[in-house]
């Protein structure tokens, strides 16, 4: 048995809406030394340029423009932290 038992878009959208209540941009860091302290759980989205990482952040948080999206590859060149 998989979780959730119904694997469809409506189920995933309901889970996203139920689990993420409030999200804000914390900071951007251009190197590991500038990253904030690891004081909570973290989720990381890693992928090649222009594959939809920012769109995924916006979908999971149910926000249209929390993470900036662009048609031009390579726009984001830092680690972005949200809480």
Secondary structure, 3 states (H helix, E strand, C coil): CCCCCCCCHHHHHHHHHHHCCCCCEEEEECCHHHCCCCCCCCCCCCCCCCCCHHHHHHHHHCCCCCCCCCCCCCCCCCEEEEC
